Amino acid sequence: MEIKIQQNVRLASFTTYGTGGVARYFAIVKTWQEIYHLREFAKSKNVPYLIMGGGSNILFSDEGYPGLIILNQMDKLVLKDKSTIVESGANVMKLILIAAKHNLGGISGLANLPGTVGGAIYGNAGIPGIYIGDILVNATILPENASKPIVVKPDYFKFGYRKSYAKETRDIILAATLKLKNIPEDITKNEVKSIIQMRKEKQPIGRSCGSFFKNPKEFPSAGWLIDQAGCKGMQVGDAIVSDKHANFIMNTGNATSSDIINLAKQVHQKVEEKFNIELIPEVQIIPAIKW
């Protein structure tokens, strides 16, 4: 199997933040077999590997990534009765709109999520009332030391707020079966328009990863805490805490990943000093940092 593996590819082009250094190796995949062979390639080179999708919830350091980045573009989907079988690289919004054309819905709450189905399962994306873990029937994964995929049930992922067991393993999510509902297309489209409009009113538009920090348990939202700690408008380089929604750290120009991380650290410190609450990043920072 011949797979094009590039070297020294700039990662900023593949993330919504538009920041990050270069990956030592980089490849785009359309099949799970390609993922398997690339994983073996990384092992043979003794380098780490990372699967990424839409790049909407990831922040690479300015130093880049020392191993192999695998860009998942597996995006086939099949609609069956009240469910869909969809590959993990499919865009969530695209899935919603295609399903709507067949009068299938019930997942409008995931509208306007910029990421992929695999990424959504990895982080149990969603809003109160509809998380992707709630509609998962089963998933096809490639376990770390396996040569063939297996199918697992939802309880395998131990879903929680912004988390799944996939974050603790090296399993690769390949596809998922999601349960849908018979809903007329016009109703779904109106719901989607309403959700998008609501987010436009409450959230800033521009380069970001969405909400930077998770909402703490049994406390007000992270955005409220950041606002009350006086962080709105704080800035490092071209990275700035949004005046519209304090939990959004925006790249307003030529911010670097270091600018964004340093600003996030300042926000983290101010909230901890004022409320004695430690905010946990929702965005995946590569490599992980110490707070």
C-alpha positions as YAML, in Angstrom:
chain: A
units: angstrom
residues:
- id: 1
  name: MET
  ca: [0.00, 0.00, 0.00]
- id: 2
  name: GLU
  ca: [1.51, 3.30, -1.13]
- id: 3
  name: ILE
  ca: [0.74, 6.23, 1.14]
- id: 4
  name: LYS
  ca: [2.11, 9.73, 0.63]
- id: 5
  name: ILE
  ca: [4.02, 10.73, 3.74]
- id: 6
  name: GLN
  ca: [5.17, 14.33, 3.76]
- id: 7
  name: GLN
  ca: [7.88, 15.81, 5.93]
- id: 8
  name: ASN
  ca: [8.10, 19.13, 7.78]
- id: 9
  name: VAL
  ca: [4.50, 20.18, 7.20]
- id: 10
  name: ARG
  ca: [3.32, 23.35, 8.94]
- id: 11
  name: LEU
  ca: [0.43, 22.47, 11.26]
- id: 12
  name: ALA
  ca: [-1.01, 25.99, 11.47]
- id: 13
  name: SER
  ca: [-2.75, 25.38, 8.14]
- id: 14
  name: PHE
  ca: [-4.80, 22.56, 9.65]
- id: 15
  name: THR
  ca: [-6.07, 24.17, 12.87]
- id: 16
  name: THR
  ca: [-8.76, 26.75, 13.57]
- id: 17
  name: TYR
  ca: [-6.28, 28.72, 15.68]
- id: 18
  name: GLY
  ca: [-3.92, 29.03, 12.72]
- id: 19
  name: THR
  ca: [-0.88, 28.45, 14.91]
- id: 20
  name: GLY
  ca: [1.66, 25.70, 15.50]
- id: 21
  name: GLY
  ca: [5.02, 24.57, 14.17]
- id: 22
  name: VAL
  ca: [5.82, 21.78, 11.74]
- id: 23
  name: ALA
  ca: [5.17, 18.06, 11.96]
- id: 24
  name: ARG
  ca: [8.15, 15.82, 11.25]
- id: 25
  name: TYR
  ca: [5.86, 13.51, 9.26]
- id: 26
  name: PHE
  ca: [2.36, 14.17, 7.92]
- id: 27
  name: ALA
  ca: [-0.16, 12.08, 5.97]
- id: 28
  name: ILE
  ca: [-3.80, 12.24, 4.91]
- id: 29
  name: VAL
  ca: [-5.92, 9.09, 5.15]
- id: 30
  name: LYS
  ca: [-9.14, 7.92, 3.51]
- id: 31
  name: THR
  ca: [-9.29, 4.34, 4.87]
- id: 32
  name: TRP
  ca: [-8.66, 2.53, 8.14]
- id: 33
  name: GLN
  ca: [-6.08, 0.34, 6.39]
- id: 34
  name: GLU
  ca: [-4.03, 3.47, 5.69]
- id: 35
  name: ILE
  ca: [-4.24, 4.41, 9.36]
- id: 36
  name: TYR
  ca: [-3.02, 0.96, 10.33]
- id: 37
  name: HIS
  ca: [0.00, 1.12, 7.99]
- id: 38
  name: LEU
  ca: [0.85, 4.65, 9.11]
- id: 39
  name: ARG
  ca: [0.75, 3.57, 12.72]
- id: 40
  name: GLU
  ca: [3.18, 0.79, 11.88]
- id: 41
  name: PHE
  ca: [5.37, 3.33, 10.08]
- id: 42
  name: ALA
  ca: [5.49, 5.51, 13.20]
- id: 43
  name: LYS
  ca: [6.44, 2.51, 15.30]
- id: 44
  name: SER
  ca: [9.21, 1.57, 12.86]
- id: 45
  name: LYS
  ca: [10.61, 5.10, 13.10]
- id: 46
  name: ASN
  ca: [10.19, 5.09, 16.88]
- id: 47
  name: VAL
  ca: [8.24, 8.35, 16.80]
- id: 48
  name: PRO
  ca: [4.86, 9.28, 18.33]
- id: 49
  name: TYR
  ca: [1.75, 9.60, 16.18]
- id: 50
  name: LEU
  ca: [-1.45, 11.57, 16.51]
- id: 51
  name: ILE
  ca: [-4.79, 11.37, 14.70]
- id: 52
  name: MET
  ca: [-6.46, 14.70, 14.03]
- id: 53
  name: GLY
  ca: [-9.69, 15.77, 12.35]
- id: 54
  name: GLY
  ca: [-10.98, 19.29, 11.88]
- id: 55
  name: GLY
  ca: [-8.29, 20.87, 14.06]
- id: 56
  name: SER
  ca: [-10.93, 22.80, 15.99]
- id: 57
  name: ASN
  ca: [-10.01, 21.68, 19.49]
- id: 58
  name: ILE
  ca: [-6.26, 21.31, 19.33]
- id: 59
  name: LEU
  ca: [-3.34, 23.66, 19.95]
- id: 60
  name: PHE
  ca: [0.10, 22.62, 18.72]
- id: 61
  name: SER
  ca: [3.17, 24.25, 20.19]
- id: 62
  name: ASP
  ca: [5.31, 26.56, 18.08]
- id: 63
  name: GLU
  ca: [7.97, 23.83, 18.16]
- id: 64
  name: GLY
  ca: [5.62, 21.56, 16.22]
- id: 65
  name: TYR
  ca: [5.26, 17.80, 16.56]
- id: 66
  name: PRO
  ca: [8.25, 15.41, 16.59]
- id: 67
  name: GLY
  ca: [6.35, 12.47, 15.11]
- id: 68
  name: LEU
  ca: [3.61, 11.63, 12.62]
- id: 69
  name: ILE
  ca: [0.37, 13.57, 12.27]
- id: 70
  name: ILE
  ca: [-2.40, 11.59, 10.57]
- id: 71
  name: LEU
  ca: [-5.14, 13.80, 9.13]
- id: 72
  name: ASN
  ca: [-8.36, 11.81, 9.15]
- id: 73
  name: GLN
  ca: [-10.45, 12.43, 6.03]
- id: 74
  name: MET
  ca: [-12.53, 9.26, 6.18]
- id: 75
  name: ASP
  ca: [-15.98, 10.79, 5.67]
- id: 76
  name: LYS
  ca: [-18.34, 8.22, 4.17]
- id: 77
  name: LEU
  ca: [-21.82, 7.90, 5.66]
- id: 78
  name: VAL
  ca: [-24.77, 5.59, 5.10]
- id: 79
  name: LEU
  ca: [-28.28, 6.43, 6.28]
- id: 80
  name: LYS
  ca: [-30.33, 3.44, 7.44]
- id: 81
  name: ASP
  ca: [-33.87, 3.82, 8.76]
- id: 82
  name: LYS
  ca: [-33.45, 5.82, 11.99]
- id: 83
  name: SER
  ca: [-29.67, 5.63, 12.17]
- id: 84
  name: THR
  ca: [-26.55, 6.52, 10.26]
- id: 85
  name: ILE
  ca: [-23.24, 4.76, 9.94]
- id: 86
  name: VAL
  ca: [-20.64, 7.47, 9.58]
- id: 87
  name: GLU
  ca: [-16.85, 7.44, 9.35]
- id: 88
  name: SER
  ca: [-14.93, 9.34, 11.99]
- id: 89
  name: GLY
  ca: [-13.50, 11.98, 9.67]
- id: 90
  name: ALA
  ca: [-16.92, 13.25, 8.59]
- id: 91
  name: ASN
  ca: [-17.77, 16.84, 9.51]
- id: 92
  name: VAL
  ca: [-20.54, 16.99, 12.14]
- id: 93
  name: MET
  ca: [-22.39, 19.84, 10.44]
- id: 94
  name: LYS
  ca: [-22.28, 18.04, 7.09]
- id: 95
  name: LEU
  ca: [-23.76, 14.95, 8.75]
- id: 96
  name: ILE
  ca: [-26.65, 16.96, 10.22]
- id: 97
  name: LEU
  ca: [-27.53, 18.58, 6.88]
- id: 98
  name: ILE
  ca: [-27.31, 15.35, 4.85]
- id: 99
  name: ALA
  ca: [-29.47, 13.51, 7.39]
- id: 100
  name: ALA
  ca: [-31.98, 16.38, 7.31]
- id: 101
  name: LYS
  ca: [-32.46, 15.94, 3.55]
- id: 102
  name: HIS
  ca: [-33.71, 12.43, 4.35]
- id: 103
  name: ASN
  ca: [-36.00, 13.73, 7.11]
- id: 104
  name: LEU
  ca: [-33.74, 12.39, 9.83]
- id: 105
  name: GLY
  ca: [-32.73, 14.54, 12.76]
- id: 106
  name: GLY
  ca: [-32.65, 14.83, 16.51]
- id: 107
  name: ILE
  ca: [-29.02, 15.97, 16.49]
- id: 108
  name: SER
  ca: [-29.50, 19.67, 15.76]
- id: 109
  name: GLY
  ca: [-27.96, 20.51, 19.12]
- id: 110
  name: LEU
  ca: [-24.60, 19.56, 17.63]
- id: 111
  name: ALA
  ca: [-25.01, 22.17, 14.88]
- id: 112
  name: ASN
  ca: [-22.16, 24.54, 14.19]
- id: 113
  name: LEU
  ca: [-19.60, 22.26, 15.81]
- id: 114
  name: PRO
  ca: [-16.60, 22.69, 13.50]
- id: 115
  name: GLY
  ca: [-15.05, 19.29, 14.18]
- id: 116
  name: THR
  ca: [-15.46, 15.72, 13.04]
- id: 117
  name: VAL
  ca: [-17.52, 12.81, 14.34]
- id: 118
  name: GLY
  ca: [-14.41, 11.08, 15.69]
- id: 119
  name: GLY
  ca: [-13.31, 14.20, 17.52]
- id: 120
  name: ALA
  ca: [-16.81, 14.68, 18.89]
- id: 121
  name: ILE
  ca: [-16.81, 11.15, 20.33]
- id: 122
  name: TYR
  ca: [-13.28, 11.61, 21.69]
- id: 123
  name: GLY
  ca: [-14.41, 14.65, 23.70]
- id: 124
  name: ASN
  ca: [-18.12, 13.77, 24.05]
- id: 125
  name: ALA
  ca: [-19.02, 17.02, 22.32]
- id: 126
  name: GLY
  ca: [-22.43, 18.61, 22.67]
- id: 127
  name: ILE
  ca: [-24.58, 20.90, 24.75]
- id: 128
  name: PRO
  ca: [-26.90, 20.20, 27.71]
- id: 129
  name: GLY
  ca: [-29.63, 17.94, 26.39]
- id: 130
  name: ILE
  ca: [-27.66, 16.43, 23.54]
- id: 131
  name: TYR
  ca: [-24.16, 15.02, 23.74]
- id: 132
  name: ILE
  ca: [-22.86, 12.72, 21.04]
- id: 133
  name: GLY
  ca: [-22.44, 9.96, 23.61]
- id: 134
  name: ASP
  ca: [-26.23, 10.04, 24.09]
- id: 135
  name: ILE
  ca: [-26.92, 9.07, 20.48]
- id: 136
  name: LEU
  ca: [-24.09, 6.58, 19.96]
- id: 137
  name: VAL
  ca: [-25.29, 3.04, 19.17]
- id: 138
  name: ASN
  ca: [-21.82, 1.56, 18.65]
- id: 139
  name: ALA
  ca: [-18.39, 2.53, 17.36]
- id: 140
  name: THR
  ca: [-15.74, 0.82, 15.29]
- id: 141
  name: ILE
  ca: [-12.26, 1.28, 16.73]
- id: 142
  name: LEU
  ca: [-8.74, 0.09, 16.02]
- id: 143
  name: PRO
  ca: [-7.17, -0.83, 19.38]
- id: 144
  name: GLU
  ca: [-3.54, 0.07, 19.91]
- id: 145
  name: ASN
  ca: [-2.05, -3.38, 19.40]
- id: 146
  name: ALA
  ca: [-4.65, -4.78, 17.02]
- id: 147
  name: SER
  ca: [-4.39, -5.32, 13.26]
- id: 148
  name: LYS
  ca: [-8.14, -5.33, 12.70]
- id: 149
  name: PRO
  ca: [-11.02, -3.12, 13.90]
- id: 150
  name: ILE
  ca: [-13.52, -4.15, 16.55]
- id: 151
  name: VAL
  ca: [-16.99, -2.85, 17.39]
- id: 152
  name: VAL
  ca: [-17.72, -1.54, 20.89]
- id: 153
  name: LYS
  ca: [-20.85, -0.35, 22.69]
- id: 154
  name: PRO
  ca: [-21.29, 3.16, 24.15]
- id: 155
  name: ASP
  ca: [-20.49, 2.08, 27.71]
- id: 156
  name: TYR
  ca: [-16.97, 1.23, 26.53]
- id: 157
  name: PHE
  ca: [-16.24, 4.96, 26.34]
- id: 158
  name: LYS
  ca: [-17.36, 5.80, 29.90]
- id: 159
  name: PHE
  ca: [-18.69, 9.12, 28.68]
- id: 160
  name: GLY
  ca: [-18.67, 12.15, 30.95]
- id: 161
  name: TYR
  ca: [-18.60, 15.90, 30.58]
- id: 162
  name: ARG
  ca: [-16.12, 16.61, 27.79]
- id: 163
  name: LYS
  ca: [-14.47, 13.25, 28.26]
- id: 164
  name: SER
  ca: [-14.42, 9.67, 27.09]
- id: 165
  name: TYR
  ca: [-12.31, 6.60, 27.71]
- id: 166
  name: ALA
  ca: [-10.75, 7.22, 24.28]
- id: 167
  name: LYS
  ca: [-8.66, 9.94, 25.90]
- id: 168
  name: GLU
  ca: [-7.04, 7.34, 28.15]
- id: 169
  name: THR
  ca: [-6.27, 4.76, 25.46]
- id: 170
  name: ARG
  ca: [-4.52, 4.67, 22.11]
- id: 171
  name: ASP
  ca: [-7.64, 3.35, 20.43]
- id: 172
  name: ILE
  ca: [-8.39, 4.98, 17.07]
- id: 173
  name: ILE
  ca: [-12.05, 5.76, 16.39]
- id: 174
  name: LEU
  ca: [-12.85, 4.72, 12.81]
- id: 175
  name: ALA
  ca: [-16.64, 4.94, 12.49]
- id: 176
  name: ALA
  ca: [-19.84, 5.20, 14.50]
- id: 177
  name: THR
  ca: [-23.49, 4.27, 14.30]
- id: 178
  name: LEU
  ca: [-25.66, 7.11, 15.57]
- id: 179
  name: LYS
  ca: [-29.38, 6.93, 16.34]
- id: 180
  name: LEU
  ca: [-31.58, 9.53, 14.66]
- id: 181
  name: LYS
  ca: [-35.27, 10.45, 14.66]
- id: 182
  name: ASN
  ca: [-37.83, 10.91, 11.90]
- id: 183
  name: ILE
  ca: [-38.08, 14.69, 11.74]
- id: 184
  name: PRO
  ca: [-39.14, 16.77, 8.68]
- id: 185
  name: GLU
  ca: [-36.27, 18.53, 6.93]
- id: 186
  name: ASP
  ca: [-37.69, 22.02, 7.40]
- id: 187
  name: ILE
  ca: [-37.94, 21.57, 11.18]
- id: 188
  name: THR
  ca: [-34.30, 20.46, 11.44]
- id: 189
  name: LYS
  ca: [-33.11, 23.32, 9.21]
- id: 190
  name: ASN
  ca: [-35.01, 25.86, 11.32]
- id: 191
  name: GLU
  ca: [-33.50, 24.40, 14.49]
- id: 192
  name: VAL
  ca: [-30.02, 24.60, 12.98]
- id: 193
  name: LYS
  ca: [-30.54, 28.22, 11.92]
- id: 194
  name: SER
  ca: [-31.76, 29.10, 15.40]
- id: 195
  name: ILE
  ca: [-28.76, 27.47, 17.10]
- id: 196
  name: ILE
  ca: [-26.27, 29.12, 14.74]
- id: 197
  name: GLN
  ca: [-27.90, 32.52, 15.28]
- id: 198
  name: MET
  ca: [-27.87, 32.07, 19.06]
- id: 199
  name: ARG
  ca: [-24.16, 31.22, 19.00]
- id: 200
  name: LYS
  ca: [-23.40, 34.22, 16.79]
- id: 201
  name: GLU
  ca: [-25.08, 36.45, 19.36]
- id: 202
  name: LYS
  ca: [-23.24, 34.96, 22.35]
- id: 203
  name: GLN
  ca: [-19.89, 33.90, 20.91]
- id: 204
  name: PRO
  ca: [-17.18, 35.81, 19.03]
- id: 205
  name: ILE
  ca: [-16.40, 35.07, 15.41]
- id: 206
  name: GLY
  ca: [-12.78, 34.51, 14.45]
- id: 207
  name: ARG
  ca: [-9.87, 32.16, 15.01]
- id: 208
  name: SER
  ca: [-10.23, 30.23, 18.24]
- id: 209
  name: CYS
  ca: [-10.84, 26.72, 19.57]
- id: 210
  name: GLY
  ca: [-14.25, 27.62, 20.96]
- id: 211
  name: SER
  ca: [-14.44, 27.42, 24.75]
- id: 212
  name: PHE
  ca: [-10.86, 27.19, 26.04]
- id: 213
  name: PHE
  ca: [-11.63, 25.86, 29.55]
- id: 214
  name: LYS
  ca: [-14.14, 23.30, 30.78]
- id: 215
  name: ASN
  ca: [-16.98, 24.45, 33.01]
- id: 216
  name: PRO
  ca: [-16.14, 23.43, 36.62]
- id: 217
  name: LYS
  ca: [-18.53, 21.13, 38.44]
- id: 218
  name: GLU
  ca: [-20.97, 22.77, 40.87]
- id: 219
  name: PHE
  ca: [-19.72, 26.26, 40.00]
- id: 220
  name: PRO
  ca: [-20.76, 28.98, 37.55]
- id: 221
  name: SER
  ca: [-19.48, 28.62, 34.00]
- id: 222
  name: ALA
  ca: [-15.82, 29.08, 33.19]
- id: 223
  name: GLY
  ca: [-16.75, 32.16, 31.18]
- id: 224
  name: TRP
  ca: [-18.45, 33.76, 34.19]
- id: 225
  name: LEU
  ca: [-15.48, 32.99, 36.44]
- id: 226
  name: ILE
  ca: [-13.02, 34.44, 33.91]
- id: 227
  name: ASP
  ca: [-15.18, 37.54, 33.49]
- id: 228
  name: GLN
  ca: [-15.48, 38.09, 37.25]
- id: 229
  name: ALA
  ca: [-11.73, 37.65, 37.64]
- id: 230
  name: GLY
  ca: [-11.32, 40.69, 35.37]
- id: 231
  name: CYS
  ca: [-9.77, 38.85, 32.44]
- id: 232
  name: LYS
  ca: [-11.85, 40.18, 29.54]
- id: 233
  name: GLY
  ca: [-9.63, 42.11, 27.15]
- id: 234
  name: MET
  ca: [-6.38, 40.69, 28.54]
- id: 235
  name: GLN
  ca: [-3.87, 40.29, 25.75]
- id: 236
  name: VAL
  ca: [-0.54, 38.67, 24.93]
- id: 237
  name: GLY
  ca: [0.69, 39.54, 21.46]
- id: 238
  name: ASP
  ca: [-2.28, 39.07, 19.14]
- id: 239
  name: ALA
  ca: [-3.97, 36.61, 21.52]
- id: 240
  name: ILE
  ca: [-6.84, 38.22, 23.45]
- id: 241
  name: VAL
  ca: [-9.58, 37.19, 25.88]
- id: 242
  name: SER
  ca: [-12.82, 38.01, 24.07]
- id: 243
  name: ASP
  ca: [-14.99, 40.85, 25.39]
- id: 244
  name: LYS
  ca: [-18.02, 38.98, 24.05]
- id: 245
  name: HIS
  ca: [-17.40, 35.63, 25.76]
- id: 246
  name: ALA
  ca: [-14.60, 35.42, 28.32]
- id: 247
  name: ASN
  ca: [-13.94, 31.72, 27.77]
- id: 248
  name: PHE
  ca: [-12.86, 32.40, 24.19]
- id: 249
  name: ILE
  ca: [-9.18, 33.18, 23.61]
- id: 250
  name: MET
  ca: [-8.93, 34.63, 20.12]
- id: 251
  name: ASN
  ca: [-6.11, 34.86, 17.62]
- id: 252
  name: THR
  ca: [-6.76, 38.36, 16.30]
- id: 253
  name: GLY
  ca: [-3.80, 38.50, 13.93]
- id: 254
  name: ASN
  ca: [-0.44, 36.81, 14.15]
- id: 255
  name: ALA
  ca: [-0.63, 35.24, 17.59]
- id: 256
  name: THR
  ca: [1.66, 32.30, 18.24]
- id: 257
  name: SER
  ca: [0.75, 29.22, 20.23]
- id: 258
  name: SER
  ca: [3.04, 30.55, 22.97]
- id: 259
  name: ASP
  ca: [1.03, 33.78, 23.08]
- id: 260
  name: ILE
  ca: [-2.20, 31.82, 23.48]
- id: 261
  name: ILE
  ca: [-0.76, 29.49, 26.13]
- id: 262
  name: ASN
  ca: [0.82, 32.34, 28.11]
- id: 263
  name: LEU
  ca: [-2.48, 34.23, 28.09]
- id: 264
  name: ALA
  ca: [-4.35, 31.10, 29.16]
- id: 265
  name: LYS
  ca: [-1.91, 30.65, 32.04]
- id: 266
  name: GLN
  ca: [-2.58, 34.21, 33.21]
- id: 267
  name: VAL
  ca: [-6.34, 33.61, 33.06]
- id: 268
  name: HIS
  ca: [-5.90, 30.32, 34.93]
- id: 269
  name: GLN
  ca: [-3.89, 32.07, 37.65]
- id: 270
  name: LYS
  ca: [-6.33, 34.97, 38.10]
- id: 271
  name: VAL
  ca: [-9.34, 32.65, 38.45]
- id: 272
  name: GLU
  ca: [-7.48, 30.45, 40.93]
- id: 273
  name: GLU
  ca: [-6.43, 33.47, 43.01]
- id: 274
  name: LYS
  ca: [-9.95, 34.94, 43.13]
- id: 275
  name: PHE
  ca: [-12.08, 31.82, 43.47]
- id: 276
  name: ASN
  ca: [-9.67, 29.03, 44.50]
- id: 277
  name: ILE
  ca: [-10.88, 27.10, 41.45]
- id: 278
  name: GLU
  ca: [-8.49, 25.46, 39.01]
- id: 279
  name: LEU
  ca: [-9.74, 25.68, 35.44]
- id: 280
  name: ILE
  ca: [-9.02, 22.68, 33.22]
- id: 281
  name: PRO
  ca: [-8.42, 23.25, 29.50]
- id: 282
  name: GLU
  ca: [-10.99, 21.87, 27.11]
- id: 283
  name: VAL
  ca: [-8.62, 22.32, 24.19]
- id: 284
  name: GLN
  ca: [-6.02, 19.58, 23.63]
- id: 285
  name: ILE
  ca: [-2.61, 21.21, 24.00]
- id: 286
  name: ILE
  ca: [0.22, 19.32, 22.26]
- id: 287
  name: PRO
  ca: [2.51, 18.70, 24.05]
- id: 288
  name: ALA
  ca: [0.66, 18.95, 27.36]
- id: 289
  name: ILE
  ca: [1.80, 21.78, 29.62]
- id: 290
  name: LYS
  ca: [2.08, 22.32, 33.35]
- id: 291
  name: TRP
  ca: [-0.16, 24.95, 34.90]
...
